[in-house]
Amino acid sequence: MDFAIHHKTNRSDLNFVSHQEGSRNNVDAYFSADVETDGPIPGPFSMLSFALVYAGSFDGSCFRRPEVYEHRFYRELRPISDNFEPEALRINGLDRTRLSIEGELPQKVMTEACDWVRNIGGASQPVLVAYPLSFDWSWLYWYFIQFSTGGSPFAYSRCFDIKTAVAVKAGLTISSAGRSRIDPSLRSARPHTHHAVDDAVEQAEIFAKVFEWDGDRGRNRKPSI
């Protein structure tokens, strides 16, 4: 993939994304997402917190990534059911009892998140980014559709799976392209804390490196006969 790389993004760059590029309506505005939940699927279980971090833009030839990932949206939510898995809470460290009292209502949070994404993206097309995508997308899409008055800012399919990108560029199988197995040069120096903001920023850095990476061009994968 040949495209120009710009490493510095500030408020003027965001204005560029929202107005100049976005006026063509064919620019992707990327948002790195991380969710923390109390179970495996939305509905029977609850999303307890999530973060969205502006992760850059691409107009088909020029990729721009932020120098500082300062544009963030983070909320902690009230559970929507009584079901939970203790192991999930042990991993993310969230106090479900506290959130049952202090957590914000999903209707308010998801509407605010939808408005925030559209404001940052401007006329560009918001794209959800995750590694892997399937878990975070299923939770956020369900919550947006279920609770946001504006629906999903990512429509029903505007998403980017970093795991698939790594597999394609590195010539790996999907099962071999997990986050723990990626090349050290593509990793973030940030720790994986299971706090949604920390992990969304870490993931945004990985996304930018993978997007800019030329990949394993020397490998010739011939179709089997």
C-alpha positions as CSV (number, residue, x, y, z in Angstrom):
1,M,0.0,0.0,0.0
2,D,1.4,3.3,-1.1
3,F,0.2,6.4,0.7
4,A,1.6,9.6,2.3
5,I,2.1,9.4,6.1
6,H,1.5,12.4,8.3
7,H,2.4,11.8,12.0
8,K,1.1,15.1,13.5
9,T,-2.5,15.8,14.2
10,N,-3.9,18.7,16.2
11,R,-7.1,20.7,16.3
12,S,-6.3,22.1,12.9
13,D,-5.9,18.6,11.5
14,L,-9.3,17.7,13.0
15,N,-10.8,20.7,11.2
16,F,-9.2,19.5,8.0
17,V,-10.7,16.0,8.5
18,S,-14.2,17.4,9.4
19,H,-14.5,20.0,6.7
20,Q,-12.0,19.9,3.8
21,E,-11.7,16.1,3.5
22,G,-15.1,15.4,4.8
23,S,-16.7,17.6,2.2
24,R,-16.1,14.9,-0.3
25,N,-17.9,12.4,1.9
26,N,-15.4,9.7,1.1
27,V,-13.0,10.1,4.0
28,D,-12.8,7.6,6.9
29,A,-12.5,8.9,10.4
30,Y,-11.3,6.1,12.7
31,F,-12.3,5.6,16.3
32,S,-10.5,3.0,18.4
33,A,-13.0,1.3,20.8
34,D,-12.6,-0.8,23.9
35,V,-15.5,-2.1,26.1
36,E,-15.5,-3.7,29.5
37,T,-18.5,-6.0,30.3
38,D,-19.8,-8.4,32.9
39,G,-20.4,-11.3,30.4
40,P,-20.0,-12.6,26.9
41,I,-23.0,-11.1,25.0
42,P,-25.1,-7.9,25.2
43,G,-28.7,-8.2,26.4
44,P,-28.5,-11.0,28.9
45,F,-25.3,-9.2,30.2
46,S,-24.3,-5.6,30.5
47,M,-21.6,-3.2,29.1
48,L,-20.1,-1.6,32.2
49,S,-17.7,0.9,30.6
50,F,-16.4,1.8,27.2
51,A,-14.0,4.3,25.5
52,L,-13.8,5.7,22.0
53,V,-10.6,7.4,20.9
54,Y,-10.1,9.4,17.7
55,A,-7.4,7.4,15.9
56,G,-6.9,9.2,12.6
57,S,-8.3,9.6,9.0
58,F,-7.7,8.2,5.5
59,D,-8.9,9.6,2.2
60,G,-7.7,6.8,0.0
61,S,-4.2,8.2,-0.4
62,C,-3.2,10.0,2.8
63,F,-3.4,8.6,6.3
64,R,-3.2,11.1,9.2
65,R,-2.8,9.9,12.7
66,P,-2.9,12.0,15.9
67,E,0.4,12.9,17.6
68,V,-1.5,12.9,20.9
69,Y,-4.7,10.8,21.4
70,E,-6.5,13.6,23.2
71,H,-10.0,13.2,21.7
72,R,-11.6,10.6,24.0
73,F,-15.0,9.6,25.1
74,Y,-15.4,7.5,28.2
75,R,-18.4,6.5,30.3
76,E,-19.4,4.0,33.0
77,L,-22.9,2.6,32.6
78,R,-25.6,1.2,34.8
79,P,-26.1,-2.6,34.3
80,I,-29.2,-3.6,32.3
81,S,-29.7,-7.0,33.9
82,D,-29.0,-9.0,37.0
83,N,-26.8,-11.5,35.2
84,F,-23.0,-11.4,35.4
85,E,-20.0,-13.6,35.3
86,P,-17.5,-13.2,38.2
87,E,-14.5,-13.9,36.0
88,A,-15.4,-10.9,33.8
89,L,-15.4,-8.6,36.8
90,R,-12.1,-10.0,38.1
91,I,-10.5,-9.1,34.8
92,N,-11.8,-5.5,34.4
93,G,-11.9,-4.7,38.2
94,L,-15.2,-2.7,37.9
95,D,-17.5,-2.6,40.9
96,R,-20.9,-3.7,39.5
97,T,-22.7,-2.9,42.7
98,R,-21.4,0.7,42.6
99,L,-22.4,1.0,39.0
100,S,-25.9,-0.2,39.7
101,I,-26.2,3.0,41.8
102,E,-23.8,5.5,40.2
103,G,-23.5,4.3,36.6
104,E,-25.1,6.5,33.9
105,L,-28.2,5.4,32.1
106,P,-27.4,3.6,28.7
107,Q,-30.0,5.8,26.9
108,K,-28.1,9.0,27.9
109,V,-24.6,7.6,27.4
110,M,-25.2,6.1,23.9
111,T,-26.9,9.2,22.6
112,E,-24.0,11.3,23.8
113,A,-21.5,8.9,22.3
114,C,-23.3,9.0,19.0
115,D,-23.3,12.8,19.0
116,W,-19.6,12.9,20.0
117,V,-18.5,10.6,17.2
118,R,-20.4,12.5,14.6
119,N,-19.1,15.8,15.9
120,I,-15.5,14.7,15.7
121,G,-15.9,13.0,12.4
122,G,-17.7,15.9,10.8
123,A,-18.8,15.0,7.2
124,S,-16.3,12.1,7.2
125,Q,-17.5,8.5,7.6
126,P,-16.9,7.2,11.2
127,V,-15.3,3.8,11.3
128,L,-15.0,1.7,14.4
129,V,-11.5,0.1,15.0
130,A,-10.7,-2.8,17.4
131,Y,-8.4,-5.8,17.8
132,P,-10.1,-8.1,17.4
133,L,-13.2,-6.3,16.2
134,S,-16.0,-8.9,16.8
135,F,-16.4,-8.5,20.6
136,D,-16.3,-4.7,20.8
137,W,-18.4,-4.2,17.7
138,S,-21.1,-6.6,18.8
139,W,-21.5,-4.8,22.1
140,L,-21.3,-1.2,20.9
141,Y,-23.6,-1.8,17.8
142,W,-26.2,-3.5,20.0
143,Y,-26.1,-0.7,22.6
144,F,-26.2,2.0,20.0
145,I,-29.2,0.4,18.2
146,Q,-31.0,-0.4,21.5
147,F,-30.4,2.9,23.4
148,S,-29.1,5.8,21.2
149,T,-31.8,8.1,19.8
150,G,-29.5,8.6,16.8
151,G,-28.8,5.0,16.2
152,S,-25.3,3.8,15.3
153,P,-22.8,6.5,14.1
154,F,-21.0,3.6,12.4
155,A,-24.1,2.5,10.5
156,Y,-24.3,-1.3,10.4
157,S,-20.9,-2.2,8.9
158,R,-18.3,0.6,9.0
159,C,-15.6,-1.1,10.9
160,F,-12.0,-2.1,10.7
161,D,-10.6,-5.3,12.2
162,I,-6.9,-4.9,13.0
163,K,-6.5,-8.6,13.5
164,T,-7.5,-9.2,9.9
165,A,-5.2,-6.5,8.7
166,V,-2.2,-8.1,10.5
167,A,-3.1,-11.5,9.1
168,V,-3.2,-10.2,5.5
169,K,-0.1,-8.0,5.7
170,A,2.0,-10.5,7.6
171,G,0.8,-13.6,5.6
172,L,-0.6,-15.2,8.7
173,T,-3.6,-17.2,9.5
174,I,-6.3,-15.5,11.6
175,S,-5.6,-17.9,14.4
176,S,-1.9,-16.8,14.4
177,A,-2.6,-13.1,14.3
178,G,-3.6,-12.5,17.9
179,R,-2.4,-9.3,19.7
180,S,0.1,-11.2,21.8
181,R,1.8,-12.6,18.6
182,I,2.3,-9.4,16.6
183,D,5.7,-8.2,15.7
184,P,7.3,-6.1,18.5
185,S,7.7,-3.2,16.1
186,L,3.9,-3.0,15.8
187,R,3.2,-3.0,19.5
188,S,2.4,-0.1,21.7
189,A,4.7,0.8,24.7
190,R,1.6,1.3,26.8
191,P,0.5,-1.4,29.2
192,H,-2.7,-3.3,28.7
193,T,-4.6,-2.3,31.9
194,H,-8.2,-3.4,31.1
195,H,-9.3,0.2,31.7
196,A,-11.2,1.1,28.5
197,V,-9.4,4.4,27.9
198,D,-5.9,3.0,28.4
199,D,-6.6,0.1,26.1
200,A,-8.4,2.1,23.4
201,V,-5.3,4.4,23.2
202,E,-2.9,1.5,23.2
203,Q,-5.0,-0.1,20.4
204,A,-5.1,3.2,18.4
205,E,-1.2,3.2,18.4
206,I,-1.2,-0.4,17.2
207,F,-3.7,0.5,14.5
208,A,-1.6,3.4,13.2
209,K,1.5,1.2,13.0
210,V,-0.3,-1.6,11.2
211,F,-2.0,0.8,8.8
212,E,1.4,2.3,7.9
213,W,3.2,-1.0,7.7
214,D,4.2,-2.4,4.3
215,G,3.8,-5.9,5.6
216,D,5.5,-9.1,4.5
217,R,5.9,-8.2,0.8
218,G,8.5,-10.9,0.2
219,R,6.2,-13.8,0.8
220,N,4.6,-15.3,-2.3
221,R,1.4,-17.1,-1.3
222,K,0.3,-19.2,-4.2
223,P,-3.2,-20.7,-4.2
224,S,-3.3,-24.4,-3.5
225,I,-4.3,-26.6,-6.5
